[in-house]
Every structure is written in structure tokens, then in C-alpha cells.
């Protein structure tokens, strides 16, 4: 007997991507991701590092969150809000 898969991040009703987490694991990921993002931006001081380092860090963090959503979220596809899918 197999158990149904629980998605941490459900698909958005309109458009492509994921909505807010529906599982506690997703909320932990989102809170930790936000804390690491804020800490990284604050620690990359602009007087020592060029703005490019901060931009690279933010892009890397965005890519990491996208990969986690791909791994633990509903399969993404374009959605038009039709509830009969």
C-alpha cells in the first residue's frame, strides 16, 4: 500500500509556479531561506564587496528555493484557474 505524496508547495491556481507552503516542512524551508537571505545581504557589506556579489548571492538563493520547490512541490505547468483539472 502506497501513501499519497504530500507536496510542501502547491501549484498556483493562475500562472506558473508555486504558492505558499501547505506543509510544516515547507514553512521551515521558507523561514530558513528568508533568514539566510537577509543575513547574507546584511553580511555582504557594500563598502567591502561590490554590488555584484550581493546580486550573485540573491540570484543563487532564488535558484536554490526554485530547486527545492521543484523537488518538493507540485509539478509546475501553466494554469488558468480551472478547478476541474
Buried (B, 14 or more C-beta within 10 A) or exposed (E): EEEEEEBBBBBBEEEEBBBEBBBEEBEEBBEEBEEEBEEBBEEBEEEEEEEEBBEEBBEEBEEBBBEBBEEBBBEBEEBEEEEEE
